[in-house]
C-alpha cells in the first residue's frame, strides 16, 4: 500500500507530488521588502528536501500592509526577487505560492513612518497598543484592487498559485470578527456583510487571473477570541469561499492576541486538526490541516482518517528540511523533530532577527559557505553527551573526522531529559533521542558511563578536544540550606526526589517555574481520566476543570527579581505564567530568602518578614560551569574548545549552536 503522504493531489490544475505543504511563515530575511539570498537559499533547501508545495510570505499588497522585513509584492520592483525565489523552489522540485496579506491593525506606526495602521473600525489593539484608523469605503475598494495587483505580480514572477491570508487576526480576519468590525455600512453588521471584504478580494483576484490560476485561502477554524467570530460562523465563511471558486483551504487557528496557546510545545501534536475535519465535511475543495504537525505518524493519521487532504508542516521543516525525503526513503528514524520551543523562530521575530532554529543550527545560514569534507581526518574527542557535545560530535563527523564521544552518565542527552520532564515539554526528550540516533548514524564511537580524566586524555591523544561537560546547580549561601529537606530542582525533575505536600521553590526563572508546574500538576486528572469522566457525564464541566487543575501539593515560588520566568522566550513565557495561575502556584517576587528552617522558609517581602511553611525546599537558582578538564588540556597542549554550560550557563539553543560551530571549525 502506498504511503498516503505521497499520493499526488491537484489544487486546481496544479498537480502536487505529495500531500506535504510548507505554509508561509515570517522569516525576517527580507530587506526593504526585497527578497535576499538568505531567503532564497533557505527555501531552496526546503524544496530539495522533498516537500510538495511551499508558500512564502506573507507578502505585502500595499505600503500599509506590512513591514520592510516582509516580502514585497506591492510594487513592480519586487518582481525580480520574487522571480528568483520561485525559480529556486522549482529547481528544488517543489511547487510554489506566495501568501498575500494585509496586517490591518496588527501593523504598527513604527513601521509606517508614524502613520496609523488601518482596520475596519478604530478598535484598539492589545498587541500593538495602538488604535487604528478606520478604512473609508474608497480605501476599502483601493485595498481590494491592490490585492489583485499583487496577485498579478505573483503570477508574473512564476509562482504556481496564489494564497490569501484570511485568518490570524489580520485585515480580512478583522472584517470577519464583530470584535474588530463595528461598521454600519455594507461591510459590517451581519455575517454576510462581514464576509464581504474577504470574498471581494477573492473575486478581484479571480477576475484578474482567471479560473485556471489556483487560489488557496488560509482561514481560521476558530479565532479563540472572546466576543469574536466562532467556529460556526467561520465554517460558513469556508463554505462561501468554496462557492466563490477558491481551489483549496488551509485551516489556521487563533489570533496573535488569543489566550489559547497555538504553537508552543505544550500544545499536543495535531490538537487543532478537528477544525480542518469540520471544514472538510462542508466544502468540495482540498483542505489542509495545520499547527503542531511535526511527525509522519500524526500526519498519516490525519490523512487516512479524513481529517484533511493535505498537512501543513511549517516549523518541522525549519528543524529538518529533509523530513519529506527521509519519510519517502524509509529513514524516519533520522528525522530531527521540531520541539516547538519558539526560541529561534518566534522569539527571533520579536527581536527583529532572522529566523533560526534550536534544533537545526544551519537554518537561516544556508546561504553561507559550508566547509568542505576534510581530506585529512583528525582524531576528535568530545567530552560530554548533552546537546552541545552531541552536536559537536555530529558536526565533526559530517566533515569526515574520527570522533569519540564520552559521557559519564548512562545515557546521552544530558539536561535535555530534565528540560523534557515538566508537563507539556516532552518534545525535548524526543530531541535528545533524535540526536542520539544521529550519533549512531554518523558512526561516532560513544563511550557511555565513563568519566574522563588525565589518564583518559593521555591514552586517547586527540588532535582536537571539545569540552561539553555541562554545568552544575548552584547552592546559594543561605542559612539552613544544608538541611535534609532542601533539594535541587534537577533532582526533582529527574524523579530522584518525592516531595511532601508543601513545597517552596527558591528561584522563579525558567527552571523554577517548570519545576513548580511539575509539582503542581501531581494529583490532577490525566487525559484518560478526564475523557472518561467527560464522556460518561460523571461530573460537571466546572468540576472537571477543578479536577484538572487542582493537584495535591501546595506550591510556592520565591523570586528575588521583579519578574517571573525572565529567561523564558517571549513566545513561551506568557503561557507558562498563565499555567502558574491556573494550577494555583503562589508566587512572591522581589522577595529575599533569609533562612531555611526546619519547617519552612523565612523571607523578606514588601518590607515584612514572614515564614512560608514547607515540607521540602527546592533550589532553582541557576547553574555554574563544571569544567575540570580545561586546565588539564592546556597543560597537555591539546587544541580544544569549550561549549555549552561548561563555558557559561547556556540555553538549549545556545548549547546546540555552540556545539555545532565547534565541530564545524575543526580543519
C-alpha positions as CSV (number, residue, x, y, z in Angstrom):
1,X,0.0,0.0,0.0
2,X,1.4,3.4,-1.0
3,X,2.1,6.0,1.7
4,X,-0.8,8.4,1.9
5,X,1.6,11.3,2.4
6,X,3.0,10.7,-1.1
7,X,-0.2,10.3,-3.1
8,X,-0.4,13.0,-5.7
9,X,-3.1,15.7,-5.4
10,X,-4.4,18.6,-7.5
11,X,-5.0,22.1,-6.4
12,X,-7.0,23.4,-9.3
13,X,-5.0,22.4,-12.4
14,X,-1.7,22.3,-10.4
15,X,-0.5,18.7,-9.6
16,X,1.5,18.3,-6.4
17,X,3.8,15.3,-5.9
18,X,2.8,14.7,-2.3
19,X,0.4,15.9,0.5
20,X,3.1,17.9,2.4
21,X,2.7,21.6,2.5
22,X,5.1,24.1,4.0
23,X,3.0,27.1,5.0
24,X,4.1,30.7,4.9
25,X,5.9,31.9,8.0
26,X,7.5,35.1,8.9
27,X,11.3,34.8,8.3
28,X,12.6,38.3,8.8
29,X,15.0,37.6,6.0
30,X,14.0,40.4,3.6
31,X,15.5,43.9,3.5
32,X,13.3,46.9,2.4
33,X,10.7,44.4,1.1
34,X,13.3,42.8,-1.2
35,X,14.0,39.1,-1.4
36,X,17.5,38.3,-0.2
37,X,19.9,35.4,-1.0
38,X,19.4,34.3,2.6
39,X,15.7,33.8,1.9
40,X,16.2,32.2,-1.5
41,X,18.7,29.6,-0.2
42,X,16.6,28.9,2.9
43,X,13.7,27.9,0.7
44,X,15.8,26.2,-1.9
45,X,17.0,23.8,0.8
46,X,13.4,23.0,1.8
47,X,12.4,22.4,-1.8
48,X,15.3,20.0,-2.2
49,X,14.2,18.2,0.9
50,X,11.1,16.9,-0.8
51,X,8.1,19.0,0.3
52,X,5.3,19.2,-2.4
53,X,4.2,22.8,-2.0
54,X,5.9,25.8,-0.4
55,X,4.2,29.0,0.5
56,X,6.4,32.1,1.1
57,X,5.3,35.2,2.9
58,X,3.4,36.8,3.9
59,X,3.8,39.3,1.1
60,X,2.6,42.9,1.2
61,X,-0.2,44.3,-1.0
62,X,0.5,48.0,-0.3
63,X,2.7,50.2,1.8
64,X,0.4,49.9,4.9
65,X,0.1,46.2,4.9
66,X,3.4,45.1,6.4
67,X,7.0,46.0,7.4
68,X,10.2,46.1,5.4
69,X,11.1,42.7,6.7
70,X,8.1,41.2,4.8
71,X,8.4,40.0,1.2
72,X,7.2,42.9,-1.0
73,X,4.6,42.3,-3.7
74,X,3.1,45.8,-3.8
75,X,5.4,47.3,-6.4
76,X,6.7,46.1,-9.8
77,X,10.3,46.5,-8.5
78,X,9.6,43.4,-6.3
79,X,9.1,41.1,-9.2
80,X,12.7,40.2,-9.9
81,X,13.3,39.0,-6.4
82,X,10.0,37.1,-6.4
83,X,11.1,35.5,-9.7
84,X,14.4,34.3,-8.3
85,X,12.6,32.9,-5.3
86,X,10.1,31.0,-7.4
87,X,12.9,29.6,-9.6
88,X,14.9,28.4,-6.6
89,X,11.8,26.5,-5.2
90,X,11.1,25.0,-8.6
91,X,14.7,24.0,-9.1
92,X,14.5,22.2,-5.8
93,X,11.5,20.2,-7.0
94,X,8.5,21.8,-5.3
95,X,5.6,23.9,-6.4
96,X,5.5,27.4,-5.1
97,X,2.9,30.0,-3.9
98,X,3.0,33.4,-2.3
99,X,0.8,34.3,0.6
100,X,-0.7,37.8,0.2
101,X,-1.9,39.6,3.3
102,X,-2.7,43.0,4.8
103,X,-1.8,43.3,8.5
104,X,-4.5,45.7,9.3
105,X,-4.5,46.7,13.0
106,X,-1.6,44.3,13.6
107,X,0.7,46.7,11.8
108,X,2.5,49.4,13.8
109,X,3.1,53.1,13.3
110,X,6.8,52.2,14.0
111,X,6.9,50.6,10.5
112,X,4.7,53.2,8.8
113,X,6.7,56.3,9.4
114,X,4.3,57.4,12.2
115,X,1.2,56.8,10.2
116,X,-1.6,54.9,11.9
117,X,-2.3,51.3,10.8
118,X,-5.7,50.8,9.2
119,X,-8.6,48.5,10.1
120,X,-12.4,48.1,9.6
121,X,-13.0,50.1,12.8
122,X,-10.9,52.1,15.3
123,X,-10.7,49.3,17.9
124,X,-7.5,49.4,20.0
125,X,-5.1,46.5,19.5
126,X,-3.9,44.9,22.7
127,X,-0.8,43.6,21.0
128,X,0.5,46.8,19.4
129,X,-1.2,49.2,22.0
130,X,-2.4,51.4,19.1
131,X,-5.8,52.4,17.8
132,X,-6.0,52.0,14.1
133,X,-7.6,54.4,11.6
134,X,-11.0,53.2,10.2
135,X,-10.9,52.5,6.4
136,X,-13.1,54.7,4.3
137,X,-15.2,52.9,1.6
138,X,-12.9,54.3,-1.1
139,X,-9.9,52.9,0.8
140,X,-11.5,49.5,1.0
141,X,-12.0,49.4,-2.7
142,X,-8.4,50.5,-3.3
143,X,-7.1,47.8,-0.9
144,X,-9.1,45.2,-2.8
145,X,-7.6,46.4,-6.1
146,X,-4.1,46.2,-4.6
147,X,-4.7,42.5,-3.7
148,X,-5.4,42.0,-7.3
149,X,-2.3,43.9,-8.4
150,X,-0.1,41.9,-6.1
151,X,-1.6,38.6,-7.3
152,X,-0.7,39.6,-10.9
153,X,2.9,40.2,-9.8
154,X,2.9,36.8,-8.1
155,X,1.8,35.1,-11.3
156,X,4.2,37.1,-13.4
157,X,7.1,36.0,-11.1
158,X,6.3,32.4,-12.0
159,X,4.6,31.1,-8.9
160,X,2.1,28.2,-9.5
161,X,-0.7,29.6,-7.4
162,X,-1.5,32.5,-5.0
163,X,-2.6,32.3,-1.4
164,X,-4.7,34.8,0.6
165,X,-4.3,35.0,4.3
166,X,-7.8,35.4,5.8
167,X,-7.0,34.5,9.4
168,X,-4.7,35.1,12.4
169,X,-6.3,38.5,13.2
170,X,-5.1,40.4,10.2
171,X,-7.2,42.6,8.0
172,X,-9.6,40.0,6.5
173,X,-10.0,38.5,9.9
174,X,-10.7,41.9,11.3
175,X,-13.6,42.4,8.9
176,X,-15.0,39.0,9.8
177,X,-14.9,39.5,13.5
178,X,-17.6,41.5,15.4
179,X,-14.8,42.2,17.9
180,X,-13.0,44.5,15.5
181,X,-15.7,45.3,12.9
182,X,-18.2,47.8,14.3
183,X,-19.1,49.2,10.9
184,X,-22.6,50.3,10.0
185,X,-22.3,50.0,6.2
186,X,-22.3,47.1,3.8
187,X,-19.0,45.7,5.3
188,X,-20.3,45.4,8.9
189,X,-23.1,44.1,10.9
190,X,-24.4,40.7,9.6
191,X,-22.1,37.8,8.9
192,X,-22.9,38.3,5.2
193,X,-21.6,41.8,5.3
194,X,-18.6,41.0,7.4
195,X,-17.6,38.3,4.9
196,X,-17.9,40.7,2.0
197,X,-14.4,42.2,2.1
198,X,-12.7,38.8,2.0
199,X,-14.9,37.5,-0.7
200,X,-14.4,40.6,-2.8
201,X,-10.6,40.1,-2.5
202,X,-11.2,36.6,-3.9
203,X,-13.4,37.9,-6.7
204,X,-10.9,40.6,-7.6
205,X,-8.0,38.1,-7.9
206,X,-10.1,35.6,-10.0
207,X,-11.2,38.4,-12.3
208,X,-7.5,39.3,-12.9
209,X,-6.0,35.8,-13.1
210,X,-8.9,33.7,-14.4
211,X,-10.3,30.4,-13.3
212,X,-7.2,28.4,-14.3
213,X,-4.9,30.1,-11.8
214,X,-5.4,28.5,-8.4
215,X,-6.3,30.4,-5.3
216,X,-5.5,28.9,-1.8
217,X,-7.0,30.6,1.2
218,X,-5.7,30.3,4.8
219,X,-8.6,30.9,7.1
220,X,-9.2,30.4,10.8
221,X,-11.2,27.4,12.1
222,X,-11.6,29.3,15.3
223,X,-10.3,32.7,16.4
224,X,-10.3,31.8,20.1
225,X,-11.2,35.4,20.9
226,X,-13.9,36.2,23.4
227,X,-16.5,38.3,21.6
228,X,-15.1,37.4,18.2
229,X,-16.2,35.1,15.4
230,X,-16.5,31.5,16.5
231,X,-16.2,28.2,14.7
232,X,-19.8,28.1,13.3
233,X,-19.5,31.4,11.5
234,X,-16.1,30.6,10.2
235,X,-17.5,27.4,8.8
236,X,-20.0,29.5,6.9
237,X,-17.1,31.6,5.6
238,X,-15.3,28.4,4.4
239,X,-18.5,27.4,2.5
240,X,-18.7,30.9,1.0
241,X,-15.1,30.7,-0.1
242,X,-15.8,27.3,-1.7
243,X,-18.8,28.8,-3.6
244,X,-16.7,31.8,-4.7
245,X,-14.3,29.4,-6.5
246,X,-11.2,29.1,-4.4
247,X,-9.2,25.9,-5.1
248,X,-8.1,24.9,-1.6
249,X,-8.4,25.9,2.1
250,X,-5.8,25.8,4.8
251,X,-7.3,25.8,8.3
252,X,-5.4,28.0,10.8
253,X,-6.3,28.7,14.4
254,X,-6.3,31.7,16.7
255,X,-5.3,35.3,16.6
256,X,-1.9,36.6,17.9
257,X,-3.8,38.0,20.9
258,X,-5.7,34.8,21.7
259,X,-5.1,33.3,25.2
260,X,-5.2,29.7,23.8
261,X,-1.6,28.5,23.1
262,X,-1.3,27.6,19.4
263,X,2.3,26.8,18.5
264,X,4.2,26.0,21.7
265,X,5.4,22.6,22.8
266,X,2.6,22.2,25.4
267,X,0.1,22.0,22.5
268,X,-0.4,18.3,21.7
269,X,0.5,17.2,18.2
270,X,-2.4,17.7,15.8
271,X,-4.6,19.2,18.6
272,X,-6.4,21.5,16.2
273,X,-7.0,19.1,13.3
274,X,-10.6,18.7,14.3
275,X,-11.2,22.2,12.9
276,X,-9.9,21.1,9.4
277,X,-12.1,18.0,9.6
278,X,-15.2,20.1,10.2
279,X,-14.3,22.3,7.3
280,X,-13.7,19.3,5.0
281,X,-17.2,18.0,5.7
282,X,-18.7,21.2,4.4
283,X,-16.6,22.0,1.3
284,X,-15.7,20.4,-2.1
285,X,-12.1,21.6,-2.4
286,X,-8.9,20.1,-0.8
287,X,-8.5,21.1,2.9
288,X,-5.1,21.4,4.6
289,X,-4.7,20.8,8.4
290,X,-2.1,22.8,10.3
291,X,-0.5,23.5,13.7
292,X,1.8,21.2,15.6
293,X,2.1,18.5,13.0
294,X,5.8,17.6,13.2
295,X,5.8,13.8,12.9
296,X,4.9,11.5,10.0
297,X,2.7,9.3,12.2
298,X,0.3,12.0,13.1
299,X,0.4,13.4,9.5
300,X,-0.6,9.9,8.1
301,X,-3.3,9.5,10.7
302,X,-4.9,12.8,9.8
303,X,-5.0,11.8,6.1
304,X,-6.2,8.3,6.5
305,X,-8.9,9.3,8.9
306,X,-10.2,12.0,6.6
307,X,-9.4,15.0,8.8
308,X,-7.9,16.7,5.8
309,X,-6.4,16.2,2.3
310,X,-3.0,17.7,3.0
311,X,-1.0,18.5,6.1
312,X,0.9,21.8,6.8
313,X,4.3,21.2,8.3
314,X,6.0,24.5,8.9
315,X,8.5,24.7,11.7
316,X,9.1,21.0,11.4
317,X,10.8,21.9,8.0
318,X,12.8,24.6,9.6
319,X,14.1,22.0,12.1
320,X,14.6,19.3,9.4
321,X,14.3,20.4,5.7
322,X,14.8,16.8,4.6
323,X,11.9,15.4,6.6
324,X,9.8,14.6,3.5
325,X,12.7,12.8,1.7
326,X,13.5,10.9,4.9
327,X,9.9,9.7,5.1
328,X,9.8,8.8,1.4
329,X,13.0,6.8,1.6
330,X,12.2,4.9,4.8
331,X,14.5,6.9,7.0
332,X,12.1,8.2,9.5
333,X,14.4,7.3,12.4
334,X,16.8,10.1,11.1
335,X,14.2,12.9,11.4
336,X,15.1,15.8,13.7
337,X,11.8,16.8,15.2
338,X,10.8,20.3,15.9
339,X,10.4,20.8,19.7
340,X,8.0,23.8,19.2
341,X,10.1,25.9,21.6
342,X,9.8,29.1,19.6
343,X,13.3,30.1,20.6
344,X,14.8,30.5,17.1
345,X,11.6,31.3,15.2
346,X,9.0,33.3,17.0
347,X,11.4,34.7,19.7
348,X,13.7,36.0,16.9
349,X,10.8,37.7,15.2
350,X,10.1,39.7,18.4
351,X,13.8,40.7,18.4
352,X,13.7,41.7,14.7
353,X,16.2,39.0,13.9
354,X,16.1,36.5,11.0
355,X,14.7,33.1,11.9
356,X,17.0,30.4,13.1
357,X,16.3,27.1,14.9
358,X,17.2,25.5,18.2
359,X,17.2,22.0,16.6
360,X,18.9,23.0,13.3
361,X,21.9,25.3,13.6
362,X,22.1,25.6,9.8
363,X,18.7,27.1,9.5
364,X,18.9,30.6,8.2
365,X,22.6,30.1,7.3
366,X,22.1,28.1,4.1
367,X,23.4,31.0,2.0
368,X,26.8,30.9,3.9
369,X,29.7,28.9,2.5
370,X,29.9,25.5,4.1
371,X,33.2,23.8,5.0
372,X,34.3,21.0,2.6
373,X,34.7,17.5,3.9
374,X,38.2,17.1,5.2
375,X,41.0,15.3,3.3
376,X,42.9,14.8,6.5
377,X,40.6,13.4,9.1
378,X,41.6,14.2,12.7
379,X,41.1,12.3,15.9
380,X,38.4,14.3,17.7
381,X,37.4,13.6,21.3
382,X,34.2,15.1,22.7
383,X,33.7,15.0,26.5
384,X,30.0,15.3,27.5
385,X,27.0,13.7,25.8
386,X,24.5,16.5,26.3
387,X,23.1,18.6,23.4
388,X,26.4,20.6,23.0
389,X,28.5,17.5,23.0
390,X,26.3,15.5,20.6
391,X,26.0,18.4,18.2
392,X,29.8,18.9,18.2
393,X,30.4,15.2,17.6
394,X,27.9,15.0,14.7
395,X,29.2,18.2,13.0
396,X,32.8,16.9,13.2
397,X,31.8,13.5,11.9
398,X,29.9,15.1,9.0
399,X,33.2,16.7,7.9
400,X,34.9,13.3,7.9
401,X,36.7,13.4,11.3
402,X,37.1,10.3,13.5
403,X,35.1,11.1,16.6
404,X,34.8,9.6,20.0
405,X,32.1,10.9,22.4
406,X,32.5,10.3,26.1
407,X,29.6,10.6,28.5
408,X,29.9,9.9,32.3
409,X,26.2,9.1,32.7
410,X,24.4,6.1,31.5
411,X,22.6,7.8,28.6
412,X,23.1,10.6,26.1
413,X,21.1,13.7,26.3
414,X,22.2,15.4,29.5
415,X,19.9,18.2,30.6
416,X,17.5,17.7,27.7
417,X,16.0,14.9,29.8
418,X,15.4,17.5,32.6
419,X,14.0,20.0,30.1
420,X,11.6,17.4,28.9
421,X,10.3,16.4,32.4
422,X,7.8,19.2,33.1
423,X,4.2,18.8,31.7
424,X,4.0,19.5,28.0
425,X,7.7,19.6,27.5
426,X,8.3,16.0,26.3
427,X,9.5,17.1,22.9
428,X,12.9,17.9,24.4
429,X,13.3,14.2,25.3
430,X,12.5,13.3,21.7
431,X,15.1,15.8,20.6
432,X,17.7,14.0,22.8
433,X,16.7,10.7,21.2
434,X,16.9,12.2,17.7
435,X,20.5,13.4,18.4
436,X,21.5,10.1,19.9
437,X,20.3,8.3,16.8
438,X,22.4,10.7,14.7
439,X,25.4,9.8,16.8
440,X,24.9,6.2,15.8
441,X,24.1,7.1,12.2
442,X,27.3,9.0,11.7
443,X,29.5,6.2,13.1
444,X,30.6,8.1,16.2
445,X,32.1,5.9,18.9
446,X,30.1,6.6,22.0
447,X,31.7,5.6,25.4
448,X,28.8,5.7,27.9
449,X,29.2,5.6,31.7
450,X,32.9,6.6,31.5
451,X,34.2,9.7,33.2
452,X,37.2,11.4,31.6
453,X,40.4,12.3,33.5
454,X,44.1,13.0,32.8
455,X,44.8,9.3,32.1
456,X,42.0,9.2,29.6
457,X,43.3,12.2,27.7
458,X,46.8,10.8,27.7
459,X,45.6,7.5,26.4
460,X,43.3,9.0,23.7
461,X,45.8,11.6,22.5
462,X,43.2,13.5,20.5
463,X,44.1,16.0,17.8
464,X,41.1,18.2,18.9
465,X,39.1,18.2,22.1
466,X,35.6,19.5,22.7
467,X,34.8,20.1,26.3
468,X,31.0,19.9,26.7
469,X,31.0,18.8,30.4
470,X,28.0,20.9,31.3
471,X,27.2,22.7,34.5
472,X,26.1,22.0,38.0
473,X,23.3,23.6,40.1
474,X,24.2,26.4,42.4
475,X,23.7,26.1,46.1
476,X,23.2,29.6,47.5
477,X,24.7,30.7,50.8
478,X,21.5,30.7,52.8
479,X,21.3,29.7,56.4
480,X,19.8,26.2,56.7
481,X,20.5,25.3,53.0
482,X,22.2,22.1,54.2
483,X,19.0,20.7,55.8
484,X,17.8,17.3,54.7
485,X,14.6,18.6,53.2
486,X,16.4,21.0,50.9
487,X,16.9,19.6,47.4
488,X,17.9,20.7,43.9
489,X,15.4,21.3,41.2
490,X,17.4,19.0,38.9
491,X,16.8,16.1,41.3
492,X,13.1,16.8,41.3
493,X,12.9,17.0,37.5
494,X,15.0,13.8,37.3
495,X,12.5,12.0,39.5
496,X,15.1,11.3,42.2
497,X,13.1,13.1,44.9
498,X,9.5,12.8,46.1
499,X,8.5,15.9,47.9
500,X,6.0,16.5,50.6
501,X,2.7,18.2,50.3
502,X,4.0,21.8,50.9
503,X,6.8,22.8,48.7
504,X,8.7,26.2,48.4
505,X,10.7,26.7,45.2
506,X,13.5,29.2,45.6
507,X,14.1,30.8,42.2
508,X,11.5,31.9,39.7
509,X,13.4,31.6,36.5
510,X,12.6,29.0,33.8
511,X,13.8,26.0,35.8
512,X,12.0,27.2,38.9
513,X,8.7,27.8,37.1
514,X,8.9,24.5,35.2
515,X,9.6,22.6,38.5
516,X,6.8,24.3,40.2
517,X,4.4,23.3,37.5
518,X,5.6,19.7,37.5
519,X,4.8,19.6,41.2
520,X,1.5,21.5,41.0
521,X,0.2,19.0,38.4
522,X,0.7,16.0,40.6
523,X,-2.7,14.7,41.6
524,X,-4.6,16.3,38.7
525,X,-6.6,14.3,36.3
526,X,-4.8,12.5,33.5
527,X,-6.1,12.9,29.9
528,X,-7.6,9.4,30.0
529,X,-9.4,10.1,33.3
530,X,-10.7,13.4,32.0
531,X,-12.1,11.8,28.9
532,X,-13.8,9.0,30.8
533,X,-15.5,11.4,33.3
534,X,-16.5,13.8,30.5
535,X,-17.9,11.2,28.1
536,X,-19.9,9.5,30.9
537,X,-21.2,12.7,32.3
538,X,-19.8,11.8,35.7
539,X,-19.1,15.3,36.8
540,X,-20.0,18.9,35.8
541,X,-17.7,20.9,33.4
542,X,-16.8,23.2,36.3
543,X,-15.8,20.3,38.5
544,X,-13.8,18.7,35.6
545,X,-11.8,21.9,35.3
546,X,-11.2,21.9,39.0
547,X,-10.0,18.3,39.0
548,X,-7.8,19.0,36.0
549,X,-6.0,22.0,37.6
550,X,-6.0,21.4,41.4
551,X,-3.3,19.0,42.4
552,X,-2.4,17.5,45.8
553,X,0.5,19.8,46.6
554,X,0.7,23.4,47.8
555,X,3.5,25.0,45.7
556,X,5.1,28.4,46.3
557,X,7.7,30.2,44.2
558,X,10.0,32.8,45.7
559,X,11.9,35.1,43.3
560,X,14.3,38.0,44.2
561,X,13.8,39.8,40.9
562,X,10.6,41.7,39.9
563,X,9.7,39.3,37.1
564,X,8.9,35.6,37.0
565,X,10.3,33.5,34.2
566,X,12.5,36.2,32.8
567,X,14.7,33.8,30.9
568,X,11.8,32.2,29.0
569,X,11.3,33.4,25.4
570,X,8.5,35.8,24.7
571,X,6.5,33.2,22.8
572,X,6.6,30.8,25.8
573,X,6.6,32.9,28.9
574,X,3.0,34.1,28.8
575,X,1.6,30.6,28.6
576,X,3.9,29.3,31.4
577,X,2.8,32.2,33.7
578,X,-0.8,31.6,32.7
579,X,-0.4,28.0,33.9
580,X,1.2,29.2,37.2
581,X,-2.1,30.9,37.9
582,X,-4.3,28.1,36.6
583,X,-2.6,25.5,38.7
584,X,-2.7,27.5,41.9
585,X,1.0,28.1,42.3
586,X,1.5,31.0,44.7
587,X,4.3,33.5,43.9
588,X,6.4,36.1,45.7
589,X,8.5,38.4,43.6
590,X,11.1,40.9,44.9
591,X,11.4,38.6,47.9
592,X,14.6,37.7,49.7
593,X,15.2,34.3,51.4
594,X,16.5,34.9,54.8
595,X,16.7,31.4,56.2
596,X,15.5,27.8,55.6
597,X,14.1,26.5,58.9
598,X,13.1,23.0,59.9
599,X,9.5,23.7,58.9
600,X,9.7,26.4,56.3
601,X,11.4,29.3,54.6
602,X,11.7,32.8,56.1
603,X,11.5,35.5,53.5
604,X,11.6,39.3,53.5
605,X,8.8,40.6,51.2
606,X,7.2,44.0,51.0
607,X,9.2,45.3,54.0
608,X,7.9,42.5,56.2
609,X,9.4,39.1,57.4
610,X,7.2,36.0,57.1
611,X,7.7,32.3,57.1
612,X,6.3,30.0,54.4
613,X,5.6,26.5,55.6
614,X,7.4,23.8,53.7
615,X,7.9,20.1,53.8
616,X,10.5,20.4,51.1
617,X,12.5,23.4,49.7
618,X,13.6,23.2,46.1
619,X,16.6,25.2,44.9
620,X,16.4,26.6,41.4
621,X,18.9,29.5,41.4
622,X,20.9,28.8,38.3
623,X,24.0,26.8,37.2
624,X,27.7,27.3,37.1
625,X,30.2,25.7,34.7
626,X,31.6,22.3,35.5
627,X,34.8,22.3,33.5
628,X,37.5,20.4,35.3
629,X,39.4,19.3,32.2
630,X,40.3,22.7,30.6
631,X,43.4,23.2,32.7
632,X,44.4,19.6,32.0
633,X,44.0,20.1,28.3
634,X,46.1,23.3,28.4
635,X,48.9,21.5,30.3
636,X,48.9,18.7,27.7
637,X,48.9,21.2,24.8
638,X,45.7,19.8,23.3
639,X,43.8,22.0,20.9
640,X,40.4,22.4,22.4
641,X,37.2,24.3,22.6
642,X,34.7,24.7,25.4
643,X,31.0,24.8,24.6
644,X,27.6,24.9,26.4
645,X,27.2,25.2,30.1
646,X,30.9,24.2,30.6
647,X,31.7,27.7,29.2
648,X,28.9,29.7,30.7
649,X,25.2,29.0,31.5
650,X,23.5,28.4,28.2
651,X,20.1,27.8,26.8
652,X,19.4,24.6,24.7
653,X,19.5,26.9,21.6
654,X,22.9,28.3,22.5
655,X,24.4,24.9,23.5
656,X,23.3,23.2,20.3
657,X,24.6,26.1,18.1
658,X,27.9,26.3,20.1
659,X,28.5,22.6,19.7
660,X,27.7,22.6,16.0
661,X,30.1,25.6,15.4
662,X,32.8,23.9,17.4
663,X,32.5,20.7,15.3
664,X,32.5,22.7,12.0
665,X,35.6,24.7,12.9
666,X,37.9,21.6,13.0
667,X,40.1,22.0,9.9
